[in-house]
């Protein structure tokens, strides 16, 4: 089985969801699907993590610079001040050589942060920005900057109330002025998480404290934020809202520049999806939003969907997963999707596929604009397991990481960095 990532309420929630999804995939079967067999693609493992000083256990996607170098985070490995290591920021160059740019928890107090689990932001000067799930002055997580020369600066330490705690998977959004926007899974006025902004001087402002299911609000905003031209922010909550009964199946929400929240959509499970998780929403020029849910859809549980939400609040399920015996088309898309110039989407599922794993290892998929799903790769443990999203370069190549699997072909391996090249 998959290894636990770190101690604390966040890991228990994540790990419990993964176990539930994987267990349900094993026994779930239904009729045929529109999924297509994989086309001619080339899959390559670029790097196998060992869980030692090089890091291991990837809970986030990657960022790529103009030279083609990849940057990411691991929640394990690096400094031995934490059990299994406190995590690292790493660079993988074009020759697939990995360099640890920073290992967290330089001191036993972990004031510099610990357990980075979010996708990084890269600025024009080569500085990296991200969040940690632990460490900081209150051991509730941090926002950090890592300079080109490897100097780490804590920009903010979370305190729980009222500013939030555990910015686990919610990567940062940086605007043109250098202001950051993000979310925390817990904390805030009601304990159900917050959306916040952080200016260049390190001053944090809570834009919204989620009130939870009882208040018909969302709860547990695990995904990041996206911003429109007018300064409005959009995101999802894993739970809450008015659908499904307690604790709610999650929401899509909008925050105005002044922090006024509007619930744009309440998920109900079937057929529209449930529990949107890690992926940051995509926003097109017409104001339509695109994302994934880890469960629900027309095929039930575990399933999951790729969805579109129109500017007027009309939700359309573009694809419902796990509609074939053994979930060969994939199941539980924990990450979001990326889009190409033709309107095709690309993403990952943590379960399903045709890799022959027990229970399952997940997939990389393509979803055409007419709703046809193609499995580009099914993981089989030896090449990774449990991917959390992909990025796409200008040539159409895809890059990502896995949480587990690798060179020894077991769930106890510490994951890989992979590439899928175009035809």
MARKE-217698 format. One record per residue: x, z, y of N, C-alpha, C in turn. Coordinates in steps of 0.1 Angstrom, whole numbers, padded with zeros to 4 digits, always signed. Example, Ala and Ser with C-alpha at 12.3 -4.5 7.8 and 13.67 -1.06 7.14 Angstrom:
+0132+0078-0057+0123+0078-0045+0132+0078-0033/+0128+0071-0022+0137+0071-0011+0129+0079+0000/
This chain:
+0008+0000-0012+0000+0000+0000+0009+0000+0012/+0003-0003+0024+0010-0003+0036+0015+0011+0040/+0026+0011+0047+0032+0024+0051+0025+0029+0063/+0023+0042+0065+0017+0047+0078+0028+0044+0089/+0023+0041+0101+0032+0037+0111+0038+0049+0119/+0030+0058+0122+0035+0070+0129+0024+0080+0129/+0028+0093+0132+0018+0103+0131+0009+0104+0143/-0003+0109+0142-0012+0111+0154-0025+0104+0152/-0034+0106+0161-0048+0101+0159-0048+0085+0159/-0039+0079+0167-0040+0065+0168-0036+0058+0155/-0026+0063+0148-0022+0057+0136-0032+0060+0125/-0039+0071+0125-0049+0073+0115-0061+0064+0117/-0065+0061+0129-0075+0052+0132-0072+0038+0127/-0059+0033+0131-0055+0020+0127-0054+0018+0112/-0047+0028+0106-0044+0027+0092-0057+0028+0084/-0067+0036+0089-0080+0037+0082-0087+0024+0083/-0086+0017+0094-0093+0004+0095-0087-0006+0086/-0073-0006+0085-0066-0016+0077-0070-0013+0062/-0070-0001+0058-0073+0002+0044-0087-0002+0041/-0096+0001+0050-0110-0003+0048-0112-0018+0046/-0105-0025+0056-0106-0040+0056-0100-0046+0043/-0088-0041+0039-0082-0046+0027-0090-0043+0015/-0095-0031+0014-0103-0027+0002-0115-0036+0001/-0122-0038+0012-0134-0046+0011-0131-0061+0008/-0120-0066+0013-0117-0080+0010-0116-0082-0005/-0110-0072-0012-0108-0074-0027-0121-0076-0034/-0132-0069-0030-0144-0070-0037-0154-0080-0031/-0151-0086-0019-0161-0094-0012-0160-0108-0017/-0172-0114-0019-0172-0128-0022-0186-0134-0018/-0185-0147-0014-0197-0153-0010-0196-0168-0013/-0205-0176-0007-0205-0191-0010-0194-0198-0003/-0195-0211-0003-0184-0219+0003-0183-0218+0018/-0172-0223+0023-0168-0222+0037-0164-0235+0043/-0162-0235+0056-0157-0247+0062-0142-0247+0063/-0135-0237+0057-0121-0236+0057-0115-0248+0050/-0104-0253+0055-0097-0264+0049-0083-0260+0044/-0078-0267+0034-0064-0263+0029-0054-0266+0040/-0043-0259+0038-0032-0260+0048-0027-0274+0049/-0024-0279+0062-0019-0292+0064-0003-0291+0063/+0003-0302+0065+0018-0303+0064+0024-0295+0076/+0028-0283+0073+0035-0274+0083+0047-0268+0076/+0057-0264+0084+0069-0258+0078+0069-0244+0083/+0068-0235+0073+0069-0220+0076+0083-0215+0073/+0089-0208+0082+0102-0203+0080+0103-0188+0085/+0109-0180+0076+0112-0166+0080+0125-0166+0088/+0124-0162+0101+0136-0162+0109+0144-0149+0108/+0137-0138+0105+0144-0126+0104+0136-0116+0095/+0143-0108+0086+0137-0098+0079+0142-0084+0084/+0133-0076+0088+0137-0062+0093+0140-0053+0081/+0149-0044+0084+0153-0035+0073+0148-0021+0075/+0143-0018+0087+0138-0004+0089+0149+0005+0093/+0161+0000+0094+0173+0008+0099+0175+0007+0114/+0187+0006+0118+0190+0005+0132+0184-0008+0138/+0181-0018+0130+0176-0030+0136+0161-0030+0139/+0154-0019+0134+0140-0017+0137+0132-0022+0125/+0119-0020+0126+0110-0024+0115+0095-0019+0118/+0086-0027+0112+0072-0024+0114+0067-0029+0127/+0062-0041+0128+0058-0048+0140+0043-0047+0142/+0039-0041+0153+0024-0040+0156+0020-0049+0168/+0029-0058+0172+0026-0066+0183+0031-0080+0182/+0027-0089+0191+0032-0102+0190+0045-0103+0198/+0050-0115+0201+0063-0118+0207+0061-0124+0221/+0072-0124+0229+0073-0132+0241+0086-0140+0240/+0085-0152+0246+0096-0162+0244+0101-0166+0258/+0114-0167+0260+0119-0171+0273+0122-0186+0273/+0127-0191+0285+0128-0206+0286+0139-0211+0277/+0148-0203+0273+0159-0208+0264+0155-0207+0249/+0143-0202+0246+0138-0201+0232+0141-0188+0225/+0147-0178+0233+0149-0165+0227+0136-0158+0225/+0134-0150+0215+0122-0142+0212+0125-0128+0215/+0115-0121+0220+0116-0106+0223+0104-0099+0217/+0106-0087+0212+0095-0080+0206+0098-0065+0205/+0089-0058+0199+0091-0043+0196+0088-0040+0182/+0094-0029+0177+0090-0024+0164+0087-0009+0166/+0078-0003+0158+0075+0011+0159+0084+0020+0151/+0092+0014+0142+0101+0021+0133+0115+0017+0136/+0125+0024+0129+0139+0020+0130+0145+0024+0143/+0158+0021+0144+0165+0024+0156+0171+0038+0156/+0167+0047+0165+0173+0060+0166+0166+0069+0156/+0175+0077+0149+0170+0086+0138+0164+0099+0143/+0163+0101+0156+0157+0113+0162+0143+0115+0157/+0136+0104+0153+0122+0105+0148+0122+0102+0133/+0113+0107+0126+0111+0103+0112+0110+0088+0111/+0118+0081+0103+0117+0067+0101+0122+0059+0114/+0127+0066+0123+0131+0059+0136+0120+0059+0146/+0124+0058+0159+0115+0058+0170+0111+0045+0175/+0117+0034+0169+0113+0021+0174+0123+0015+0183/+0123+0001+0185+0133-0006+0193+0126-0017+0200/+0133-0022+0211+0131-0035+0217+0142-0044+0212/+0138-0056+0207+0148-0065+0201+0147-0079+0207/+0158-0086+0205+0159-0100+0209+0163-0108+0197/+0157-0119+0195+0161-0128+0184+0165-0142+0190/+0178-0145+0190+0182-0158+0196+0179-0170+0188/+0182-0182+0193+0179-0194+0186+0186-0196+0173/+0197-0188+0171+0204-0189+0159+0199-0178+0149/+0188-0171+0153+0181-0161+0145+0190-0148+0143/+0199-0146+0153+0206-0134+0153+0198-0123+0161/+0196-0112+0154+0188-0101+0161+0198-0091+0168/+0194-0088+0180+0201-0078+0188+0191-0067+0193/+0194-0055+0190+0186-0044+0195+0190-0041+0210/+0180-0044+0219+0183-0042+0233+0181-0027+0237/+0173-0020+0230+0171-0006+0233+0165+0001+0221/+0170+0013+0217+0165+0021+0207+0159+0034+0214/+0146+0037+0211+0140+0047+0218+0143+0061+0213/+0140+0071+0221+0142+0085+0219+0157+0088+0218/+0164+0086+0230+0178+0089+0231+0181+0104+0229/+0171+0112+0232+0172+0126+0231+0161+0132+0223/+0162+0144+0218+0151+0149+0209+0138+0151+0216/+0138+0152+0229+0126+0153+0237+0119+0140+0238/+0125+0129+0236+0119+0115+0236+0113+0113+0250/+0120+0118+0261+0114+0116+0274+0114+0101+0278/+0122+0093+0271+0123+0078+0274+0112+0070+0267/+0104+0077+0258+0094+0071+0251+0097+0070+0236/+0087+0067+0228+0089+0065+0214+0077+0057+0208/+0080+0049+0198+0070+0041+0191+0064+0030+0199/+0072+0021+0204+0066+0010+0211+0058+0001+0202/+0046-0002+0206+0037-0010+0197+0029-0021+0204/+0034-0025+0216+0027-0035+0223+0036-0047+0226/+0029-0058+0229+0036-0070+0233+0043-0068+0246/+0055-0074+0248+0063-0072+0260+0059-0082+0271/+0062-0079+0284+0061-0088+0295+0075-0091+0300/+0078-0104+0302+0091-0108+0307+0089-0114+0321/+0097-0108+0331+0096-0114+0344+0106-0125+0347/+0106-0130+0358+0115-0142+0362+0129-0138+0362/+0132-0125+0364+0146-0121+0364+0152-0116+0350/+0143-0117+0340+0147-0113+0327+0145-0099+0323/+0138-0091+0332+0135-0078+0328+0123-0077+0319/+0122-0068+0310+0111-0066+0301+0103-0054+0304/+0090-0054+0302+0081-0043+0305+0072-0041+0293/+0069-0029+0290+0060-0026+0278+0056-0011+0278/+0050-0007+0268+0044+0006+0266+0049+0012+0253/+0049+0025+0253+0052+0033+0240+0040+0041+0237/+0038+0043+0224+0026+0052+0220+0029+0067+0220/+0042+0070+0221+0046+0084+0221+0057+0086+0231/+0062+0098+0232+0073+0101+0241+0068+0103+0255/+0077+0104+0265+0074+0106+0278+0073+0121+0281/+0070+0125+0293+0070+0139+0297+0059+0147+0290/+0048+0141+0285+0038+0148+0278+0036+0144+0264/+0045+0135+0259+0045+0130+0246+0032+0122+0243/+0027+0116+0253+0014+0108+0252+0016+0094+0255/+0029+0089+0256+0031+0075+0258+0036+0072+0272/+0042+0061+0274+0048+0057+0286+0046+0042+0289/+0048+0038+0302+0051+0024+0306+0066+0024+0310/+0073+0014+0305+0087+0013+0307+0092+0000+0312/+0103+0000+0318+0110-0013+0322+0124-0013+0315/+0128-0024+0310+0141-0026+0304+0148-0037+0311/+0159-0034+0318+0166-0044+0326+0174-0053+0317/+0179-0064+0323+0187-0074+0315+0199-0067+0309/+0205-0057+0315+0217-0051+0310+0214-0039+0301/+0201-0037+0297+0197-0027+0287+0194-0014+0293/+0193-0012+0306+0189+0001+0312+0174+0003+0312/+0170+0014+0305+0156+0017+0304+0151+0026+0315/+0140+0023+0321+0134+0032+0332+0119+0035+0328/+0116+0047+0328+0102+0051+0326+0094+0050+0339/+0085+0040+0339+0077+0038+0351+0065+0048+0353/+0060+0052+0341+0049+0062+0341+0048+0069+0328/+0046+0082+0328+0044+0090+0316+0029+0094+0316/+0022+0091+0306+0008+0095+0305+0006+0110+0302/-0005+0115+0308-0007+0130+0307-0021+0133+0300/-0028+0123+0296-0041+0125+0289-0053+0126+0298/-0053+0136+0307-0064+0137+0316-0058+0138+0330/-0062+0130+0340-0073+0120+0338-0068+0106+0335/-0054+0104+0333-0048+0091+0334-0047+0084+0320/-0052+0091+0309-0052+0084+0296-0040+0088+0288/-0041+0084+0275-0031+0087+0265-0031+0077+0254/-0019+0074+0249-0017+0065+0238-0020+0050+0242/-0012+0044+0250-0014+0030+0253-0009+0021+0241/-0015+0023+0230-0010+0019+0217-0007+0004+0216/-0017-0004+0216-0015-0018+0214-0018-0027+0226/-0022-0020+0237-0027-0027+0249-0015-0032+0257/-0010-0044+0255+0001-0049+0263-0003-0050+0277/+0007-0050+0286+0005-0050+0300+0002-0064+0305/-0005-0064+0316-0008-0076+0324+0000-0074+0337/+0008-0084+0341+0015-0083+0354+0010-0094+0363/+0006-0090+0376+0002-0101+0385+0013-0105+0394/+0011-0115+0403+0021-0120+0411+0028-0110+0420/+0021-0099+0423+0027-0089+0432+0035-0079+0425/+0036-0080+0412+0043-0070+0404+0035-0058+0400/+0022-0058+0402+0013-0047+0398+0010-0049+0383/+0010-0039+0376+0006-0039+0361-0008-0034+0359/-0014-0039+0349-0028-0035+0345-0027-0033+0330/-0034-0022+0325-0034-0019+0311-0045-0010+0307/-0045-0006+0295-0055+0004+0290-0049+0014+0281/-0055+0025+0279-0051+0035+0269-0063+0037+0259/-0059+0040+0247-0070+0041+0237-0077+0054+0238/-0071+0065+0242-0077+0078+0244-0075+0083+0258/-0079+0095+0260-0077+0102+0273-0087+0097+0283/-0085+0101+0296-0094+0099+0307-0104+0110+0308/-0114+0108+0316-0123+0119+0319-0132+0123+0307/-0135+0114+0298-0143+0117+0287-0135+0116+0273/-0123+0112+0274-0115+0112+0262-0115+0099+0254/-0123+0089+0260-0125+0076+0252-0116+0065+0258/-0106+0068+0266-0097+0058+0271-0100+0054+0285/-0090+0047+0291-0091+0043+0305-0085+0029+0306/-0089+0022+0317-0083+0010+0323-0075+0015+0335/-0063+0011+0337-0055+0016+0348-0047+0004+0355/-0042+0007+0367-0032-0002+0373-0020+0007+0377/-0009+0001+0377+0004+0007+0381+0011-0001+0391/+0013+0004+0403+0020-0005+0413+0035-0004+0412/+0042-0012+0420+0057-0014+0419+0064+0000+0421/+0057+0009+0428+0064+0022+0431+0061+0032+0420/+0054+0028+0409+0051+0036+0398+0039+0045+0400/+0030+0042+0410+0018+0050+0412+0007+0044+0403/+0002+0053+0395-0009+0049+0386-0023+0052+0392/-0032+0043+0390-0046+0045+0395-0055+0042+0383/-0064+0052+0379-0074+0049+0369-0085+0041+0375/-0087+0029+0369-0097+0020+0374-0111+0024+0368/-0111+0028+0355-0123+0032+0348-0120+0041+0337/-0128+0052+0335-0127+0060+0324-0139+0057+0315/-0137+0053+0303-0148+0049+0294-0155+0062+0290/-0169+0061+0290-0177+0072+0288-0182+0073+0273/-0181+0062+0266-0184+0063+0252-0198+0059+0248/-0201+0059+0235-0214+0054+0230-0226+0061+0236/-0225+0074+0238-0236+0082+0243-0241+0078+0257/-0231+0072+0264-0235+0068+0278-0237+0053+0278/-0238+0046+0267-0240+0032+0266-0228+0024+0272/-0217+0031+0272-0204+0025+0277-0196+0022+0264/-0185+0015+0266-0175+0013+0255-0167+0025+0253/-0159+0025+0242-0150+0035+0239-0138+0029+0231/-0126+0035+0233-0114+0030+0227-0110+0016+0230/-0106+0013+0243-0101+0000+0247-0087-0002+0241/-0086-0008+0230-0073-0011+0223-0066-0023+0228/-0074-0033+0233-0068-0046+0237-0064-0045+0251/-0056-0055+0255-0052-0056+0269-0062-0062+0278/-0058-0066+0290-0067-0071+0301-0062-0085+0305/-0072-0092+0310-0070-0105+0316-0077-0105+0330/-0071-0113+0339-0076-0112+0353-0080-0126+0358/-0091-0127+0365-0095-0140+0371-0090-0142+0385/-0093-0153+0391-0088-0156+0404-0093-0147+0415/-0104-0141+0413-0110-0132+0422-0105-0117+0421/-0097-0115+0411-0092-0102+0409-0100-0093+0399/-0110-0099+0393-0118-0091+0383-0110-0091+0370/-0111-0080+0363-0104-0078+0350-0115-0078+0339/-0110-0083+0327-0119-0084+0315-0111-0079+0303/-0119-0072+0294-0113-0066+0282-0124-0063+0272/-0119-0057+0261-0129-0053+0250-0126-0038+0247/-0136-0032+0241-0135-0019+0235-0138-0020+0220/-0131-0013+0212-0133-0014+0198-0146-0008+0193/-0151+0002+0200-0164+0008+0197-0172+0010+0209/-0183+0017+0208-0192+0020+0219-0201+0008+0221/-0209+0009+0232-0219-0001+0235-0232+0003+0228/-0242-0006+0229-0255-0003+0224-0258-0009+0211/-0249-0017+0205-0251-0023+0192-0247-0015+0180/-0254-0016+0169-0250-0010+0156-0253+0005+0155/-0258+0011+0165-0259+0026+0164-0246+0033+0166/-0246+0046+0164-0233+0053+0166-0223+0049+0156/-0210+0047+0160-0204+0048+0173-0204+0036+0181/-0212+0026+0177-0213+0013+0184-0203+0003+0179/-0206-0010+0180-0197-0020+0174-0188-0026+0184/-0187-0021+0196-0178-0026+0206-0184-0034+0217/-0176-0036+0227-0181-0043+0239-0171-0053+0245/-0176-0062+0253-0168-0070+0263-0172-0065+0276/-0162-0061+0285-0165-0056+0298-0158-0063+0309/-0163-0061+0321-0157-0066+0333-0155-0055+0343/-0143-0055+0350-0141-0045+0360-0138-0052+0373/-0146-0049+0383-0143-0055+0396-0130-0049+0403/-0126-0055+0414-0114-0051+0420-0115-0036+0425/-0127-0031+0427-0129-0017+0431-0131-0008+0419/-0131-0014+0407-0132-0006+0395-0147-0004+0390/-0156-0012+0395-0170-0011+0390-0171-0019+0377/-0176-0012+0367-0177-0018+0353-0190-0024+0351/-0190-0035+0344-0202-0042+0339-0200-0045+0325/-0209-0041+0316-0208-0045+0302-0214-0059+0301/-0205-0068+0297-0210-0082+0296-0216-0085+0282/-0212-0078+0272-0218-0080+0259-0216-0068+0250/-0226-0065+0242-0226-0055+0232-0226-0061+0218/-0216-0059+0210-0216-0065+0196-0226-0058+0187/-0232-0065+0178-0242-0059+0169-0238-0060+0154/-0227-0066+0151-0222-0067+0137-0226-0080+0130/-0238-0082+0127-0243-0094+0121-0254-0101+0129/-0252-0114+0133-0241-0123+0129-0230-0124+0139/-0230-0116+0150-0221-0119+0161-0207-0112+0161/-0205-0103+0151-0192-0097+0150-0192-0082+0154/-0181-0075+0150-0180-0061+0153-0166-0057+0155/-0164-0047+0163-0151-0040+0165-0139-0049+0169/-0140-0055+0181-0128-0063+0186-0116-0053+0187/-0105-0058+0183-0093-0049+0182-0082-0053+0191/-0071-0058+0186-0058-0059+0194-0058-0070+0204/-0064-0081+0201-0062-0093+0209-0067-0093+0223/-0059-0096+0233-0063-0098+0247-0072-0111+0248/-0082-0110+0255-0091-0121+0257-0084-0133+0264/-0089-0145+0260-0085-0157+0268-0096-0160+0278/-0092-0165+0290-0102-0168+0300-0099-0182+0305/-0109-0191+0304-0107-0205+0308-0111-0207+0323/-0109-0219+0327-0112-0222+0342-0126-0221+0345/-0135-0222+0335-0149-0221+0338-0155-0207+0337/-0146-0198+0334-0150-0184+0333-0155-0179+0319/-0153-0188+0309-0156-0185+0295-0145-0176+0289/-0149-0167+0281-0139-0158+0274-0139-0161+0259/-0127-0159+0253-0126-0162+0239-0118-0150+0233/-0122-0146+0221-0116-0135+0214-0119-0134+0200/-0116-0123+0193-0118-0121+0179-0125-0107+0177/-0132-0106+0166-0136-0092+0161-0130-0091+0147/-0127-0078+0144-0121-0076+0131-0130-0075+0120/-0143-0074+0123-0153-0073+0112-0166-0080+0117/-0176-0080+0108-0189-0086+0112-0189-0101+0111/-0199-0107+0117-0201-0121+0115-0212-0124+0106/-0215-0137+0104-0226-0140+0095-0224-0137+0081/-0211-0135+0077-0208-0132+0063-0207-0117+0060/-0209-0109+0069-0209-0095+0067-0195-0089+0067/-0193-0078+0060-0180-0070+0061-0171-0075+0049/-0158-0076+0050-0151-0073+0063-0151-0084+0073/-0151-0097+0068-0153-0108+0077-0145-0108+0090/-0152-0108+0101-0145-0110+0114-0149-0123+0120/-0147-0125+0133-0151-0137+0139-0141-0141+0150/-0142-0154+0153-0137-0159+0166-0149-0162+0174/-0149-0157+0187-0162-0159+0195-0158-0164+0209/-0169-0170+0215-0169-0174+0229-0179-0167+0236/-0176-0162+0248-0186-0155+0257-0187-0163+0270/-0198-0169+0272-0200-0178+0284-0200-0169+0297/-0198-0175+0308-0198-0168+0321-0211-0161+0323/-0222-0166+0317-0235-0160+0318-0238-0150+0308/-0228-0147+0299-0230-0136+0289-0236-0140+0276/-0236-0153+0273-0241-0158+0260-0230-0159+0250/-0231-0152+0239-0220-0152+0229-0223-0162+0218/-0213-0170+0215-0213-0180+0204-0202-0177+0194/-0206-0175+0181-0196-0174+0171-0190-0187+0167/-0177-0189+0170-0171-0202+0167-0167-0203+0152/-0164-0191+0146-0161-0191+0132-0163-0177+0126/-0169-0176+0114-0170-0163+0107-0162-0163+0095/-0153-0153+0093-0143-0153+0082-0149-0147+0070/-0142-0150+0059-0144-0144+0046-0158-0149+0040/-0159-0162+0039-0171-0168+0033-0168-0175+0020/-0157-0171+0013-0154-0177+0001-0148-0166-0008/-0150-0168-0021-0145-0158-0031-0131-0156-0029/-0127-0143-0027-0113-0139-0025-0109-0141-0011/-0118-0145-0002-0115-0146+0012-0103-0155+0015/-0102-0167+0008-0091-0176+0010-0089-0181+0024/-0100-0180+0032-0099-0185+0046-0094-0174+0055/-0092-0162+0050-0087-0151+0058-0098-0141+0061/-0094-0129+0065-0104-0119+0068-0097-0109+0078/-0105-0104+0087-0101-0093+0097-0090-0099+0106/-0094-0107+0116-0084-0111+0126-0082-0100+0136/-0071-0092+0134-0068-0081+0143-0063-0086+0157/-0055-0096+0157-0050-0101+0170-0060-0111+0176/-0056-0116+0188-0064-0125+0195-0061-0139+0191/-0064-0149+0199-0061-0163+0196-0054-0169+0208/-0046-0180+0205-0040-0188+0216-0047-0202+0214/-0046-0210+0225-0053-0223+0225-0043-0234+0229/-0045-0246+0224-0037-0257+0228-0044-0266+0238/-0038-0277+0242-0044-0285+0253-0056-0293+0248/-0058-0294+0235-0070-0301+0230-0081-0292+0227/-0080-0279+0229-0091-0269+0227-0091-0263+0213/-0080-0265+0205-0079-0258+0192-0073-0244+0193/-0078-0235+0185-0073-0221+0186-0064-0218+0174/-0055-0209+0176-0046-0204+0166-0045-0189+0166/-0045-0183+0154-0044-0168+0153-0041-0164+0139/-0042-0151+0136-0039-0145+0123-0050-0136+0118/-0050-0134+0105-0058-0124+0099-0049-0114+0091/-0053-0102+0091-0044-0092+0083-0047-0092+0068/-0058-0099+0064-0062-0099+0050-0066-0113+0047/-0069-0115+0034-0073-0128+0029-0062-0137+0027/-0065-0149+0024-0055-0159+0022-0053-0162+0007/-0044-0171+0004-0042-0176-0010-0028-0173-0015/-0022-0162-0009-0008-0159-0013-0007-0151-0026/-0017-0147-0032-0017-0140-0045-0013-0126-0044/-0013-0119-0032-0010-0105-0031-0021-0097-0036/-0018-0084-0039-0028-0074-0043-0027-0062-0034/-0036-0060-0024-0049-0067-0024-0047-0081-0017/-0043-0082-0005-0041-0094+0002-0031-0092+0014/-0026-0104+0019-0015-0103+0028-0018-0109+0042/-0028-0117+0043-0032-0123+0056-0028-0137+0057/-0032-0143+0068-0030-0157+0071-0026-0160+0085/-0021-0172+0087-0021-0179+0101-0031-0190+0100/-0040-0191+0110-0050-0201+0109-0051-0210+0122/-0057-0221+0120-0060-0230+0131-0075-0232+0131/-0082-0232+0143-0096-0234+0144-0098-0246+0153/-0103-0257+0148-0105-0268+0157-0117-0266+0166/-0117-0274+0177-0128-0272+0187-0142-0275+0181/-0143-0282+0169-0156-0284+0163-0159-0274+0152/-0150-0263+0151-0153-0252+0143-0148-0253+0129/-0139-0262+0126-0133-0263+0113-0120-0254+0112/-0120-0245+0102-0108-0236+0101-0098-0242+0091/-0085-0242+0094-0075-0246+0085-0065-0234+0083/-0062-0231+0071-0052-0220+0068-0038-0227+0069/-0030-0224+0079-0017-0229+0081-0007-0222+0072/-0009-0209+0069+0000-0202+0060-0007-0190+0054/-0005-0188+0041-0010-0176+0035+0003-0167+0031/+0003-0155+0035+0015-0147+0033+0014-0142+0018/+0026-0139+0012+0027-0135-0002+0036-0123-0004/+0038-0115+0006+0047-0103+0006+0062-0107+0007/+0066-0117+0000+0081-0120+0001+0084-0126+0015/+0074-0132+0021+0076-0138+0034+0068-0131+0045/+0064-0118+0042+0057-0110+0052+0043-0107+0047/+0037-0097+0055+0023-0093+0052+0018-0086+0064/+0005-0089+0067-0003-0082+0078+0003-0087+0092/+0000-0099+0096+0005-0104+0109-0005-0100+0120/+0000-0098+0132-0009-0093+0143-0009-0103+0155/-0009-0116+0152-0010-0125+0163+0002-0135+0163/+0000-0146+0171+0010-0156+0172+0011-0160+0187/+0022-0166+0191+0024-0173+0203+0027-0187+0200/+0026-0196+0210+0028-0210+0208+0037-0216+0219/+0046-0224+0215+0055-0230+0225+0050-0244+0229/+0057-0251+0239+0052-0263+0244+0052-0274+0234/+0060-0273+0223+0060-0283+0213+0049-0281+0202/+0042-0270+0203+0032-0266+0194+0036-0258+0182/+0049-0253+0182+0054-0244+0172+0048-0230+0174/+0045-0223+0163+0040-0209+0164+0050-0199+0160/+0050-0188+0166+0059-0177+0163+0051-0164+0162/+0055-0155+0153+0048-0142+0152+0056-0132+0143/+0051-0121+0141+0057-0110+0133+0047-0105+0123/+0052-0098+0113+0043-0091+0104+0047-0076+0104/+0037-0068+0100+0039-0054+0100+0046-0049+0087/+0045-0057+0077+0050-0053+0064+0055-0065+0056/+0059-0063+0044+0065-0074+0036+0078-0079+0040/+0084-0088+0033+0098-0093+0036+0106-0095+0024/+0119-0094+0026+0129-0098+0016+0127-0093+0002/+0122-0080+0001+0120-0074-0013+0106-0077-0019/+0098-0083-0011+0084-0086-0016+0075-0075-0019/+0076-0064-0011+0068-0053-0012+0061-0048+0001/+0051-0040+0000+0044-0035+0012+0053-0025+0019/+0064-0020+0012+0073-0010+0018+0084-0017+0026/+0084-0030+0026+0093-0037+0035+0088-0036+0049/+0097-0039+0059+0095-0036+0073+0091-0048+0081/+0087-0059+0075+0081-0070+0083+0092-0081+0086/+0087-0092+0092+0095-0103+0095+0091-0109+0108/+0100-0117+0113+0097-0127+0124+0096-0141+0118/+0086-0148+0121+0084-0161+0114+0081-0172+0124/+0082-0184+0119+0080-0196+0127+0072-0206+0119/+0062-0213+0125+0055-0224+0119+0057-0236+0128/+0064-0246+0123+0067-0258+0131+0056-0268+0129/+0055-0277+0139+0045-0287+0139+0049-0298+0129/+0040-0307+0126+0043-0318+0117+0053-0328+0122/
